[in-house]
Amino acid sequence: MNQRAKVAAGVAGVVLIATFLGLMGWALANQEPVTGRSGVTRLHKAAPPISLDLFDGGTLDISQDAGRPIVVNFWASWCPPCRDEARLLERTWRKYREEGVLFVGVDIQDTEAEATAYVREFDITYPNGLDRDGKISIDYGVIGLPVTFFIDGAGIVQKRWVGAIDGATLESWLGELVAGTAHQGNSEGQDLDRFFELGK
């Protein structure tokens, strides 16, 4: 190998190493905690079907509610952050139900007795049921609680909040759902201080 080829090979090697180190540094600086990824695979895609036997009797199939905005909240009675947001969700549901919004609660990894006690404690009136086999949670990519999904009238998951949601965000995102502008602006939010990772 002549001198020019050796120099070219050396420069190429240095550039390759520098590029690799740069990418590694960028990845480390921008990595997101695994908790923040709960449900992220559903964003901007068709909402998976939800069919639930409700705690108050009857069944719910969200496919029968096509055309209306839907808020889906995953929770459990043993989850402290879920308790933090329970009254807010119920209060907001009562405010928005006349505008055609449907709230749905999906209880996971719980017993029916504890779940129904929770529903009574917080006087929850929107439809709630137990994800008995975990299929709904898996379909939505839920790896912690609570997680709330905002589905537009076309059945697309437009927004996702990880952790207990705050009132200002809930009101703002619901307003966008009702107005049909939920595809604009932020589509994700999180409060990881009020989030319980499953399996911990």
N, C-alpha and C positions, 0 to 999 in steps of 0.2 A: 504494500500500500504506500503510495507516495505521500509526501508531506502535506500537500493540499487536501487529499482525501482524509488524512488523519485529523487535520484541523476541522474539516467539515463534519466529520463523525463526532468529534468532541463537542462542537457547537450544538449539533442536533441533540446530543445526549443531555447537555446542560438545559436546553430549551424544554425537552421532555420532562426532566426532573422538576424544573421550575413550574411548568404547567400543572403537573401532578400535585405539587405542594400547594399551589394556589387554589386548585379545586378542593383539596382536602381542607384547607383553611376556610374557604367559603362555606363548605358543607357543615363544618363544626360551628361556625358562627351563626348559621341559619337553621340549624336543626331544631325541630319542634318536639317538645316532650310527647311521649306516646299517648298520654292522656288527652292532649289536645287534638288527637286524630280520631277520637271517638265519633263514628258516623260520617267521617269526611268523604268516604267513597260514594255516598248517596247524593252529594251536592250536584245540582244542575242535571239530574237524571230523573227519570220517572220514579215516583214513589212506589216502593214495593207494596203489594197488597197487605191489608190488615183486616183480619177477621177475628172477632173476639166474642166470647161469651161474657156478657156484662155482669157485674156484681149485683146489680139491681134487677136482674132477669133480662131475658131477651138476648139478642145478638146484634153485633155491629159489623158491617162490611163497608169499608170506605169507598169501595168501587160504586156503591149506590149513591154516593154523595159527590159524584163527578160534577165539576163546574163550580164548586164552592171552595173557598179557602179553608184549609185544614191546618190546625196546630196539633202536632203529636208530641206528647211529653212522656219520656220513659222515667220511671220512678220505682221506689220500693219503700215499704214502711220503715225499714231499718236504716235508711239512708238519711243522715242528718241534713245535708244540703237540700234534699227533696222536701223536708219539712219546712226549711227556710222559705221556699217559694210557693208552697201549697196554697196559702191564702191569697197570694197575689194572682196565681193562675185562675183560681175560682172567681175572684173579684173581676178580673179582666174578661173572663168568659161571659159573665153575666152582663157586662157592658157591651160586648161585641156580638152576642148571639143574634140580636135583632138585625144585624147587618149581614147575616148569612154565614158567619164564621162558625166552623165546627171545631171544638176542642176534643181531643181523645187522649185518655191516659192509658199507658201500657205499663202494667205492673210486672216486674220481673224478679225471679229468684225469691219468691215470697210465699207465705201461706195465705190461703183465702181468708182465714179468720183474722189474721193481723192486717191484711190489706183492707178488708171491709171495716175494721175498727178505725183505720187511718182515714178512710173515706168519710166515716161518720164524724170523727174528731174535727176534720177541717170542713165539714158540711159541703163536700164536693158534689156538684149536681151534673157536671158534664160526663159523658160516657167513659167508663173505666172498666177494664177487665184484666185478667191475669194471662200473661204469655206462658201458658202451661208447659209447652215443649221447647221454649226458647227460640222458635223459628223466626218470630218477628224481630227479636233482638239481633239475631245473626244476620237477617236480611238487611237490617239498617246499620250494621257494623258497630253496634253499641258495645263499648268496652268499659264503660263507667257510667255513673249516675250523678245527677240527672242530665239528660240530653233532650233538647227540644228542637223539633224540625218544623219548618214553615213551608207548607205545600200550596202552590197557587191553584187557581181554578182549572188549569190545564193538567194538573196532576204532577207537576214538576217540583222537586225539592229545591226551593230557592234560597233558603237560609237555614243555618244550624247554629245553635248555641250550646256550648259545653259547660256544665256547671249550673248552679242556681242562677236563673236569669233575673236581671234587675227590671224594675218597673218601666223606666224610660225606654230601654231597648225593646221590651215587650210591646209597649204602646206604639213605638215608632215602626217596628217591623210589621205589626198587625195593620197599621194604617196603610203601609205600602202594599200588603197583601190585598186588602180591600180595594185599594185604588188601582191595582193591577200593575204597580211599578216595582214590585219586589225584586225584579231582576237587575235593578240599578243599585249602585252603592255597595256597601259591605255585605257579604253573604255569610260571613263567619264571625263568631265572637266566643269568648270564653272567660270564665272566672274559675281558674284552677284551684283557688283557695277554698272554693265551695263546690268541690267535685270529689266523688268517691270512686276510685279505680277498682273495678271488679277483680277479684282474685288476690287482693292484697291481704 
